[in-house]
Amino acid sequence: MAKGPKGFRGGGGGGMNQYMQQAQKLQREMEKAQQEIAEMTSEGTAGGEAVRVVINGEHRITELEISPAAVDPEDVEMLQDLIMVAVNAAQEQLEEKSAERMNKVTGGRGLPFGF
């Protein structure tokens, strides 16, 4: 009778059961972390807080404040630049927070295939 790969005899698999339990636990922790990330907010400012942007964990802008001092009809490009800087700063902060939270789940090892 032919056998499969060395050490594999099918059935039982206590080690496989433990592996599956660990995978399920990791999946639950990942789902919890993803929910926490979705609820996070991050703030970015530019021009000495002349422009302030708040985004949520889904990268959607939830608040945008522009100081009247930042509004110069003769220099619309400056205001556009300030908005871009503030949005990018908020996104970078969110990415850092997200990575930090996910590292708590994965122990900094990255994710196994399929997660």
Secondary structure, DSSP 8 states (H G I E B T S, - for coil): ----STT---S--HHHHHHHHHHHHHHHHHHHHHHHHHH-EEEEEETTTTEEEEEETTS-EEEEEE-GGG--TT-HHHHHHHHHHHHHHHHHHHHHHHHHHHHHHHTTS---TT-
